[in-house]
Amino acid sequence: MTAAIRSIFLAASSGLAALLGVAMIAAPTSGAAGSSGVTWEKRIKVASGDAYKGPWRMNKSKFHYVDDPTAAITEEGAVGVAWVDQSRKDIFFQVYEPDGGKRFKEPVNVSRSPKIFSWLPRLVLTSADPSRMYILWQEIVFSGGTHGGEIFFARSIDGGKTFSKPIDLSNTIAGAGKGRLTKDYWHNGSLDIALTPRGNLYAAWTEYEGALRFSRSTDGGKSFAEPMRIWDGSGANPARGPSLAVGTGGAVYLAWTVGEDKAADIHFAKSADHGRSFGEPRIVAQSDGHADAPKIAVDQKGTVHLVYGESPSGPLERYQSPEAKRWESVNFPGLSLDGEDNLYVTWELFPQPISYPQGLGFTYSRDGGRTFAPPAEIPTSVDLALGSSGGRQGLLMKKLTVNAEGAIAAVHSTFKRNKSSHIWLFRGQAAWR
């Protein structure tokens, strides 16, 4: 496996000053993780719809398909899934119990704004209080700027049966939720959410105009602080693709990449005071290529793990492929950790650099990211009879989640033009847990 997606380890105790090393996702050495350590169950069809996407007419557009899945898992193995029904312009939610059964007879409508498109949600569940669930998403509200976009949040305190009235966290005309590569090309879904053990909620998002914003809630999502600006990004180098992670002692970590730069690097900032303030952003893992779509996670030792895609030739070119014989490009990784600090990584599989992906790749590490199992496809995530993958509004998603016991959940969407679209849930289990 080539150095397509990297895991970089940073000493959380001393911030970015101590770079402990770089571990490439490479073919494992003798005695490393191995390739048969995960058992996958039969995929679950979460939702289905038509597969028509008409021309862009803002909120009057004729879009008829399901897309934009995200997932979160509890320590008990219940999996929450949120997605978008474009026909209804709303976010929907369902919980799959450990035995695979649905919690609700019908999916729960979270956004409840049928005249305005709601896109690309993020979801947080907590085993500390299973009745509480939190969802962040992008609403295509046109507030007077050149691009529509606001960041909305809603919570459930009854196990997902109902959700609160959505709160607009951004209140901007700058096009919140857009991760710009160039003035004419961007991905929606440029946002993230994280929850601390003490119940604080953190939200981050970028704007088309370039800024990276951060807001926090200390009352369980009843209210959020006025957004602070972490990165200006106006003009050159707009922020793109933020990822949040929380550590111990009030540590909050935030990583992102930038647009308008053929050699973009991953930027990183840390808060040591529960998100009240952040240190000066720094660049990590500087390279000559284009670094994109970072994901970060913190292990129990306080090590920050980072995974991202890299293209030597710049954006919209070939992102180095760990499966070169079949896939021309990979990007948009996912990252999660279990209770023993084993790492799990997914990525989108592209038959051509400029194309819709067709499934999910997967690997894992049992030694803190020093070596990884040989790359594989998540079984049945590549199914050409179902067309290509979804992501019609952007591929900045969060599709992978793993609990402490090594129970894995990954979600994916498919789209076969003028035929059908689907949301899929893939459940797996690490054999060594």
N, C-alpha and C positions, 0 to 999 in steps of 0.2 A: 504494500500500500504506500503510495507516495505521500508527500507532505501536503496533502490537500487541505486538511483540517487539522489544526494544531491545538494542543492543550498546553497552556502556559501557567506555571505555578508562581505565585507571588506570596511573599511572607506577609501575612495579614498583620502580624504584630508590629512590623516596622514599615508598613505601607509599601510603596513601590520602590523604595530605595534599595531593598534587598531582593534582587531577582535570583531566585533559587535555581532556575534552569528552564530549559525548553524541552519538552518531550513530544516528538512527532508521533502522530498516529501511524505506526509502521507495522509491518508484519511481525508477529510476536517472536521473541527468541525462545529457545528451548525451555520448556517448563513454564511458559507464560500462560495467559488466560485460556487459550484454546477456543474453538469455534462452535462447540456444541453445548454450551452451558446454559442456553435459554430455551425453554419450551413455550411455543406459541399456541394459543387456542384458536378455534375457528373465528374468523372475523365476524363482527356484529354490525348489522345495518342499523344505523341510528336514525337516518332521515333520507327521504328521496324527494325529487322534484323534477320539473321539466329541465331543459337545457337550452334555453334561448337567451341570448344577450343582444339586445338591440343597440342602436347608436346612443351615445351619451347625450342625454337631454336633462342633465342635473337630476332633481328628484322626480321628474316626469319620465325618466328612462324606463323602457320596458325590459326589465331583467326578470327572468323566470328560472331560477335555479337555487340549489342549496350549496353553501360554501363556508369557508373560514372557520373550520373547527378548532377548538382548543380543549384541553383536558386537565384535570387535577385529580389526585388520588389521596384517600385517607389511609391511615395506618391499618385500618380494618379491611382495606381493599375495596371500598366503595369508590367508584369512578364517576366524577361529574364531567359532563360534556356540554359545551356551549357552542353554538354555530349560528349562521345567518340563513334565514329564508328570504332570498331577494324578492320573491314575489310579494311577500308580506312586509318587506322592508324592516324586519325586526330580528332581534336576538332571541334564540330559544335555548332551553336548558332541560337536561334530563340527567338523572342519576341511575347508574347501573350498580346494583348490589353485588357483593362478592360472588354470589352464585350466577351472575349474569342477568338476573331479572331486572326489569324496569321498576323504578320507585313510583313513577307517576304514569297514569293511564295515558295522558296526553302531555306533550312537552309544555313547559311553562314559558310564557311570553315575558321576557325580562324588560325589553326596552319600551314596548307599547307606544311606538311612534310611527304608525302606518303610513304617514305622508312623507317621512324622511328616512333615507337609507341609514341603516345601522350596520357597521362593518367590523370585522376582525377583533373579536373579544379576547380578553384574558380572564382567567378564572383562578380563584384561590379558595381552597377548602382547608379546614383545620380539624384534626382529631381532638384537640383540646376542647372544642365546643362544636360538635357535629351539626348543631342547628344553624350555625353561621356559615354563610357562603357569600363571596364577594366577586363582582364582575365589573371589569373596566372595558370600554369599547370606544370606537370612533363613530361619531354621528355626523352625517354630511349636512350640517347646518351652514347656510351661507349668511355670514354676519356682516358683509360689506367689503371684504377683501377680495383678492383675485382668486382665492381657492377656498372652497367650503371645507370645514372640519372643526369639530369640537370634541373634547374628551368627556365622556359621561361615565358615571359610576352608579351602581345600585347594589344593595345588600339584601340578603335573606336572613331572618332570625328564626325561621320555622322549618329548617331542613330543605329549603328550596321550593316549598309549596307556593310561596308568594315572594315578590321582591318589592323593595321600597320604591318610591317615586325617584326616577333617575336625577342625579345631581350633575350639573355642568361644571366641571373642574377647571376648564381652560378659559372660557369667556374671552375669546380673541378673534381678530379678523385675519390672523396670520396663517390659517390653514393647518390646524392642529391634527396630528396623527399621520402627517405625510413625511416620508423619509426620502428626501430628494437626492437623486444622483446627478441629474442635470436639470436645467430649467424646463425641459420638455419631458423628463422621464423620472418617475418616482414610484415608490411602493407605499400604499396605505398600510395601516396597522403598525406604525412606528411608535410603539407604546409598551409599557410593562407595568406590573403591579407585584408587590411583595408584602408578606405579613410576618411580623416578628412574634416570638413566643409570648411576649407580654401584650400582644394584641394591637400594636401600632400597625397602620397600613401606610405603604409608600407607593406613590404613583409617579411615573416618569413618561414624558412624551416629547416628540419633536414637532416642529412646525415647518411648513413649506418655506417660510421666510428664513429659516435657519436655526432658530433658537432651540435649546434643550431645556425643558422645564421639569421641575420636581415639586411635588406637594405631599404632605403627610397628614394623617388623621390619628389622633390619640384617643378618640372616643368610639372606636369600633366602626368607623365609617359614617357616623351621624353627620360629621362635618369635616372639611379639609381646610388646611391653612392656605393662605394666598400663595400661588405658585412662585417659586424662586427660579431665577435663571442660572443654570449651571454652565451653559455654553452659549455665547452670543450668536455666532454663525451667520450673521447678516452679511450679505454679499458673498464672499468666498467661504468655502468649507461649511455648508449647512450640516447640522447634526443629523444622524440617521441610525435607526435600529437600536434603541437603548435596551439594555438588559440590567435588571436589578437583582441583588442578592444581599442577604443579611447575615451578619456574624454575631459574635458575642460582645457583651460590653457596650452595646450601642452602636456597633459598626454597621454601616450601610455602604455597599459598593455599587458603583454605576459604571457601565462600559457602553461605548457607542463607537460608530465609525462616522465618516464624513462623506459628503458628496462633492461634486465639482473638483475632483482630484483623482487623477489616474493612478496615483501611488498612495491612496488613502491608507492610513494606519488606524489601529484601534486606540481610542482614548479611554482614560480611566480616571475616576475621581472617588475619593473616600470621605465619608462622614464618620466622625468618632463620637458624635453626640446625638444619636438617634435621629439623624436627618435634619437637625436644626441648621447646620451649616456644612459646607463641603470644602475640602482642601483644593488647591490649584490643580486643574486637570493635567495629566501627563500622558505621553504616548508610550504604549507598551508594544513589544514585539515588532519593532520597526523593520520594514522590508521594502524592496523595490516594487513589489506588486500591489494590487488593489485588495485590501482587506475588508471584508463585508460581513454583515449579519452576526455580530458576536452574541454569545450566550455565556453567562458566568454562573458559578455555583460555589459555595463555601463548604468545606468539609469540617469535621469535628475538631481537627487540629488547627483550624483557622486558616488553612491554605485556600487561596482563591484559584479556582480553575476556570480557564477561558478557552472557548472553542469558537472558530470562525472559518469562513471560506476565504480562499486567496486566489486571485487571478494574476499571473505574471504580466499579462498584456493590458491590464486595465479593466474597467467596468464593461459589462455587456460582452465580454470575451469568455474564453474557456477558463472556468475555475477548475483547478487541478483535480483530476479524478482518481479516486482510489480503486476504481473498477474500470480501467481504461479499455478493456476488451469489449465492454458492452456500452458503457456510458461515457459520453464525451465530456461531461461537466458535472460537478456537484457543488451545492451551496446551500445556504439557509439551514445550518445545523440546529439540532436540539441537544440539550445537555441536562442530565439529572444524576443524583447520587443516592445510594441507599444508606442504610444505617451503619454499614461497615466501611463507608467511604469508597465503595466500588463505583466507577464511573460508567455511565451509559450515554451513548451518542447516536443521534440519527441525523440524516441529511436528505435533501431532495436529489433525485436522480434525473439528469437531463440527457436525452438522446442527442441533442445539439445545444451549443451554447445559448442561442437565442431560440427558445422553444418552451412550451410548458413541460414541467417535469412529469414523470410517469410512475413514481412510486417512492418508497423510503428505503434508504440504506441504514445499516445498523452495525454497531460494534460496542464492545465494553472493555473495561480494564479492571483487573483485580489487584493491581499494584500501584494505585495512586496515579495512574496515567503514564507510567514509565513504558509500558508496552500495552498493546491492544490486540484483541482477537482479530482474525482475518475478517474483512468486511463481508457483509451478507445483505441480502434484501429481506425486509420483513415479509414473511410469507403471505402471498396473495395481495400485497400492496401494489404490485405491478400486475395489472390485468387489462390488457389492451382491448378486451371486449367492452370495457367500461369507458374507453376513451383515454384521455390524458388526466393529469391531476387538475384540481381546481386552482384556487388562488387567482381568480380573475381580477381581483382588486389589489393584489399584491401578495408577496410570499413571506412577509415578515410576520410569522405566526409562532405560537408556542404549542408544539404538537406532542411533546414527550413529557411524561411524568412517571416517577418511580417512588415507591414508599420504602420504609426502613427495612422491610422484609424481602425486598427484591421483587415485589410485584410491579410489573411494567404495564403502562397503558400508553398507547400511541394512537393518534387520530389522523385521518386523511380524508380528502374529498376527491371525487372523480367527476368528470364532465365529458359527455359524449354529445357533441353539438346536435341540437334538434331531436335528441333521443331522450336522455335522462341524466340526472345528476344525483350524487349520493354522498352521504357522510358515513364514514366507517370507523369503528373502534377495534383496535387490535390489542389483545391482552396477552401478556407473557409472564413467565416466572423464571427467575434465575435459579438454576439447579443447585447451586451451592448454598442457598439460603434456606 
